C-alpha cells in the first residue's frame, strides 16, 4: 500500500495547481454571485459546487497521461507500473468526488437551498433515487468511465489511431443527432448510460465502457516512446 500512496502523492503534486485553481474558481464565482444578489432581487439557478469539482477529474485524466507518464518512466518505472498506478489514482479521485457530492447534496437539500437555487447533476440524472450508497456507486462508475475515455484519447495523441478516435468522437454525436434514424439510438444510449432506472444495469454499462477504454488506453500506453 505504501507504493500506491507514493504514486498518489506524486500525482497530487503534479495536479496541485489545477486542483486549487478549480477551488479558487468556485470561491470567486460564489463571491461574484453574492455581490450581484446584494444589488438585485433576481436569483438564477446555479450548478452545485460539488458538481464543479468534477473538473478536477477531467483535468486529472488529461494532465497525468501527459506529465506524470514522462516523469515516472524517465525515472525507470515500467509502463505497466505507471498504468496500474494511474488507474489507482483515478479510482481514488472518482470515489472521493462521488462521496463528496453525496454529502454535499444532503447539505444542499437540507440547508443551502433555503438561500440559493442550485442544480445538482445527481438529481438531474435521477441517481439520487438509488439512495446515498446507490448514488455513490453510479457516480463512481460514471466518473471512472469518463476519466478512462479521456486518458485513452490523450495517451493516443502520438498515433494515427488516436487521432482517428478523436475525430470519431467529435463527429459521432453531431452526426448521430442530425440523422433521424440514428437519433433514437443515440438517445437510448445516453438514457441507458445516464438515466438508467436500474442501478445494476446503469453502473454496469459505465463499468463495461470503463474496461473497454482502459484496454484501449493500455494499447496506446505500451507503445509510447515519449
C-alpha positions in Angstrom: 0.0 0.0 0.0 2.9 2.3 0.6 3.9 2.3 -3.1 0.3 3.3 -4.1 0.5 6.1 -1.5 3.7 7.3 -3.1 2.1 7.4 -6.5 -0.9 9.2 -5.2 1.2 11.9 -3.5 3.3 12.3 -6.6 0.3 12.7 -8.8 -1.2 15.2 -6.4 1.9 17.3 -6.6 1.5 17.2 -10.4 -2.1 18.2 -10.1 -1.9 20.6 -7.1 -2.1 23.8 -9.1 -5.1 22.6 -11.1 -7.0 21.4 -8.0 -6.5 24.7 -6.2 -7.4 26.5 -9.4 -10.8 24.8 -9.5 -11.4 25.5 -5.8 -10.5 29.2 -6.3 -12.7 29.4 -9.3 -15.6 28.1 -7.3 -15.0 30.6 -4.5 -14.7 33.6 -6.9 -17.9 32.5 -8.6 -19.8 32.4 -5.3 -18.3 35.7 -4.3 -19.5 37.3 -7.5 -22.9 35.7 -7.1 -23.2 37.1 -3.5 -22.2 40.6 -4.6 -24.7 40.6 -7.5 -27.5 39.2 -5.3 -27.0 42.1 -2.8 -27.9 44.6 -5.5 -30.6 42.7 -7.4 -33.7 40.7 -6.4 -33.3 38.0 -9.1 -32.0 34.5 -8.3 -30.9 32.2 -11.1 -30.2 28.5 -10.9 -26.6 27.7 -10.5 -24.6 24.5 -10.7 -23.8 22.8 -7.5 -20.3 23.4 -6.1 -19.8 19.7 -5.7 -20.5 19.2 -9.4 -18.0 21.8 -10.4 -15.4 19.8 -8.6 -15.8 17.2 -11.3 -13.5 19.4 -13.3 -10.7 18.1 -11.1 -11.4 14.6 -12.5 -11.3 15.8 -16.1 -8.1 17.7 -15.6 -6.5 14.7 -13.8 -7.4 12.4 -16.8 -5.8 14.8 -19.2 -2.8 16.1 -17.3 -1.4 12.9 -15.8 -1.1 10.9 -19.1 0.9 13.8 -20.4 3.1 14.9 -17.5 3.2 12.0 -15.0 4.0 9.4 -17.7 7.1 11.2 -18.8 8.3 11.8 -15.2 7.8 8.3 -13.9 9.0 6.4 -16.9 12.2 8.6 -17.2 12.8 7.6 -13.5 12.9 4.0 -14.5 9.4 2.8 -13.8 7.8 0.4 -16.3 4.8 1.3 -18.4 2.8 -1.4 -16.6 3.6 0.1 -13.2 2.7 3.6 -14.4 -0.6 2.4 -15.9 -1.7 0.5 -12.8 -0.8 3.5 -10.7 -2.8 5.7 -13.0 -5.9 3.5 -12.6 -5.5 3.5 -8.8 -5.3 7.3 -8.7 -8.4 7.6 -11.0 -10.3 5.3 -8.7 -9.4 7.2 -5.6 -10.3 10.6 -7.1 -13.6 9.3 -8.6 -14.7 7.8 -5.3 -13.7 10.9 -3.4 -15.6 13.3 -5.6 -18.6 11.0 -5.7 -18.6 10.7 -1.9 -18.3 14.5 -1.6 -21.2 15.0 -4.0 -23.4 12.7 -2.0 -22.7 14.6 1.3 -22.9 17.9 -0.5 -26.3 17.1 -2.0 -27.7 16.4 1.5 -26.3 19.7 2.7 -27.9 21.5 -0.3 -31.3 20.0 0.2 -31.3 20.5 4.0 -29.7 23.9 4.2 -28.3 25.7 1.1 -31.5 25.7 -1.0 -33.1 27.9 1.6 -30.8 30.7 0.4 -29.9 29.8 -3.2 -31.2 27.9 -6.2 -28.9 25.1 -7.2 -28.9 22.3 -9.8 -27.3 19.1 -8.9 -26.4 16.5 -11.5 -27.2 13.5 -9.3 -30.7 14.9 -9.1 -30.9 15.7 -12.8 -29.8 12.2 -13.8 -32.1 10.7 -11.0 -29.2 9.0 -9.3 -30.5 10.3 -6.0 -33.4 7.8 -6.4 -30.9 5.0 -5.6 -30.2 6.4 -2.2 -26.9 7.5 -0.7 -25.0 4.3 -1.5 -26.5 3.8 -4.9 -25.8 7.4 -5.9 -22.2 6.9 -4.8 -21.8 3.7 -6.9 -23.4 5.2 -10.0 -21.3 8.4 -9.8 -18.1 6.5 -9.3 -18.7 4.2 -12.2 -19.6 7.1 -14.5 -16.6 9.2 -13.4 -14.2 6.3 -13.9 -15.6 5.7 -17.4 -15.2 9.4 -18.4 -11.6 9.5 -16.9 -10.6 6.3 -18.7 -12.0 7.7 -22.0 -10.1 11.0 -21.7 -6.9 9.2 -20.6 -7.2 6.8 -23.6 -7.6 9.7 -26.0 -4.7 11.7 -24.5 -2.4 8.6 -24.4 -3.0 8.1 -28.1 -2.2 11.6 -29.2 1.0 10.4 -30.9 -0.5 7.7 -33.1 -2.9 8.0 -36.1 -5.3 5.6 -34.4 -5.5 8.1 -31.5 -6.3 11.0 -33.8 -8.9 8.9 -35.6 -10.6 8.2 -32.3 -10.7 12.0 -31.6 -12.3 12.6 -35.0 -14.9 9.8 -34.5 -15.8 11.0 -31.0 -16.2 14.7 -32.1 -18.3 13.8 -35.1 -20.4 10.9 -33.7 -22.8 12.9 -31.5 -23.4 15.7 -34.0 -23.9 13.3 -36.9 -26.0 10.9 -34.7 -28.3 13.6 -33.5 -28.6 15.2 -37.0 -29.8 11.9 -38.7 -33.3 11.0 -37.6 -32.7 7.3 -38.0 -29.7 7.4 -35.7 -31.1 10.0 -33.2 -33.2 7.4 -31.4 -30.3 5.1 -30.9 -28.1 7.9 -29.6 -30.9 8.9 -27.2 -31.3 5.3 -26.0 -27.5 5.1 -25.5 -27.3 8.1 -23.2 -30.5 7.2 -21.5 -29.1 3.7 -20.6 -25.8 5.3 -19.6 -27.0 8.3 -17.5 -30.7 7.9 -16.8 -31.0 4.2 -16.2 -33.7 3.2 -13.8 -31.7 0.2 -12.7 -28.6 0.8 -10.6 -27.1 -2.5 -11.5 -27.5 -2.0 -15.3 -26.6 1.6 -15.3 -23.5 1.2 -13.3 -22.7 -1.9 -15.3 -22.9 -0.1 -18.6 -20.5 2.5 -17.3 -18.1 0.0 -15.9 -18.2 -2.0 -19.1 -17.2 1.1 -21.1 -14.6 1.8 -18.5 -12.8 -1.5 -19.0 -13.1 -1.0 -22.8 -11.4 2.4 -22.5 -8.8 1.0 -20.1 -7.9 -1.7 -22.6 -7.6 1.0 -25.3 -5.5 3.2 -23.1 -3.1 0.3 -22.3 -2.7 -0.4 -26.0 -1.6 3.1 -26.6 0.5 3.3 -23.4 2.5 0.2 -24.0 3.7 1.6 -27.4 4.5 5.0 -26.1 8.1 6.2 -26.5 7.7 9.8 -25.4 
